[in-house]
Each structure stands twice: as structure tokens, then as C-alpha cells.
Amino acid sequence: MNITVVGSGYVGLVTATCFAEMGNRVIGVDIDEQKVKKLSSGEVTIYEPGLETLFERNIKAGRISFTTDLEPAIDAADVVFLALPTPPGADGAADLKFVLGVAKQLGHILKSYKVIVNKSTVPVGTADLVRQAIAENATVPFDVVSNPEFLREGVAVEDFMKPDRVVVGTQSPKAANVMSRLYEPFVRQGNPIYLMDERSAEMTKYAANAYLATRITFMNEIANLCEKVGADVDMVRKGMGSDHRIGRYFLYPGVGFGGSCFPKDVSALGMIANKYAYDFRLLKSVISVNEHQRIILVDKIKDYFSYDLKGKHFAMWGLAFKANTDDIREASALYIIKELLDAGATVSAFDPQAMDNTRQIYGDQIQYAGDPYVALNNADALIIVTEWQEFRVPNFDSIGERLKNKVIFDGRNLYNLNDLRQTGFYYQSIGRPTVKPE
């Protein structure tokens, strides 16, 4: 098929590349001329494992191209995906100005039938708003479909190429047929394509992310309680996860959830509830708990240093909100850094991918190390915030030699407690007993 993807951010670029990989002809549209220039020359503008290889292959094959000119890209398409940003407004509700802005343009542009697909995460009822915006000026038939993405940063290519399920919201048999044919190559192993109404599809995305955020939050609360009662959350997690009704996934405690989806989607779902005068108390608790959880390491650090961090210097491993991405949106590291700086401390940080993005926010307020061990030099303690693979089996002798104090605060529970007991470190993690030097 001929596909146009409007928006070349994270979702748009992965979507465009993966559709091209299946043999479709894809045009990506973006208003950012510099981004379009880079993409057209074969340069991937985000970090996502596996994406660069697919992207370069399809650029060379001529199956994917990029432009800033919307009208010819729409004319060439059978299906138009809207992969536009929906940032949270001041009240937490998703801002639809980009989506509806393009929809209004489409009304003037359409010359023949198209399937217009909302790929962005949008509030319930957005398909109706997009339909209305296009219909104000459209003179040809069209259908609007809700097709939410379920991509996990770090494994987004695999998620798109081998989806657990595809959700398509449309009440048009013609659009349903187009979408089914488009996704059929991705579900040859038998995973389902769920056809439903638009509002149910829109709600499915929010419900899925809010539930996963709630699981994470629940385990963080259990971890915090484990510390109070002397239990080990690792043992609790394993005991819970072996119950097939619960499962093992999203039961790992840590420093809260971040990124582009969970915080935004939980807040947006809460605003949808408010709009319909429903008091979604559980979501309010999730948001409240997560706000504290993302700086819970600071509480532990302050307690260890007798609530005086002025003049202390900390090494931080990890800035991205999770491993295998350069995304720092709502990353716990940003909140921890702020708390430390406000308390008079200094920070030297290392992250394999996210330092440039962090520099755009903190500039030279913190130091950036080109190597994780260099970041440790003369630091009073090491703080681990992101679970990058290269942090999992470090040289503890080298860590101890570089730090002023053999102290580690681990927000991702990367290390085995018994192993740490042999190293002479003071080691605090989340929901587990503190290891203290003998």
C-alpha cells in the first residue's frame, strides 16, 4: 500500500520504517526542515535499538522518503497515519492542537477517499473531533480510524513487527478491510487484530498504560513497606509472580515510572474521568505515589548523610527514564538531580545515550562523564537510576577505589545482596535489606 505518516517523532518514525520494511511505499511528513533533511540523508533522529538497520535498508531501497510538503504526500497515500504529539496541558489533559490542526488541513487537501488513522495517543472522542475537523471542508468521502500504538521504548521495533495484538477502532467495513489487509503481514503467527468502535479503541490504550503504571506503583508501595517490616521485595515479587493470575511482568520496584507514555496517559485518563464527573480515586493515588517514588533515593541519601548534603558530590549512573532509550521525559534522574542541587550537592553523571538530552535541560549545572568509572572520581556515593546492561556487572574494586566512600544507592535493584556483602560497600536499594560493611 501507499502510506503517509504525518509526524516523524518516536512513534511516527518507527511506524513509517516498519511499514516500509513490509514492502509498503511510505512517505513521512514533518514540519521540521532539519529533521526531514537528516532523515532523507539516512540519519536516524532518535535512539531505538534495531531501528537504524531497518531504516537504512528501506532508505536505500527507496521504500521510504520524507518531506515537509503535506499535500503531495496525502495525494499519494491510500492510508494516512497521524503520529503527532499530544503533550499534556497545564491541567494534565492531552493537547490536541497538532492533531486537529493537521485534520483541518486534510479537509482542504483530500481529493479522493482516504483512511485517516489516529496513531497518536488521544483522549476518548478524538476520532469524532478529527472527523468533524476534516468534514468542515472535505468534498470527498473518508474514514477516520483509531489505531493506538503499544510500543515499548527500547523494543519498539520488535513490538511493531511482532505485535501482541493490533487494535483497530472503526465502524466502517471499508476502513476495517483496509486496516486488516495492512496489518495482516504482522500477525501471521496468529496474534489477533481486534476490530471495535473508535471510542473503545481510544480507551484501550489509556486503560492498558494506566493499568501497567498501577502495577508498578503497587509494587513500589509493597517495596517501601517491605523495608519497614524487614521483608525482601525480591522474594515477595517472585512469590507473587508465580501466581498465573498475576504474572511476572511489571512487578519490579524502583524509582517510579517515567517516559513519554505512562505519566502523560495516567494524567490524561484522570482528566477524561473529570470531564465525565467520575472520581477516579485509584489514578489519583498512582500519580501521588509516583511523584514521591521518583525521589525516594534522595530520602535515603539524606538520611545516610545526616540531612546535610551541602558540598557533597554524587556520581549518577543513568539519566534516561529506562534502559535502551535516550528519552528523558519525566525521567526520575531529572527529579533526583534537582533535589540534590537544591540541597547544595554536585553531580557527575553518565548515561550511554541520554547525556545530550539532559544537557539541554541542566546545561553545565552538572558534570557529564564520558565513562561510567570517570563519573565516580571523588564522589561521596554512587546513585544508580537507570538499568543499563553495562551497569549490571561492574568492577566493584574500581568503584571502591574511585569513590570517597564505598556507598551505593541503587534505584533499580541491580545487584545481588549476598554479592554486595562480600565487597565492603554500604548498599541501599528498593524494598530490600540494607547491606552494611561488617
Beta strands, then each sheet from edge to edge (+ up, - down):
strand 1: 2-6
strand 2: 25-29
strand 3: 64-67
strand 4: 79-82
strand 5: 114-118
strand 6: 142-146
strand 7: 166-169
strand 8: 193-196
strand 9: 313-317
strand 10: 346-350
strand 11: 367-368
strand 12: 381-384
strand 13: 407-410
strand 14: 426-428
sheet 1: 3+ 2+ 1+ 4+ 5+ 6+
sheet 2: 7+ 8+
sheet 3: 11+ 10+ 9+ 12+ 13+ 14+
end
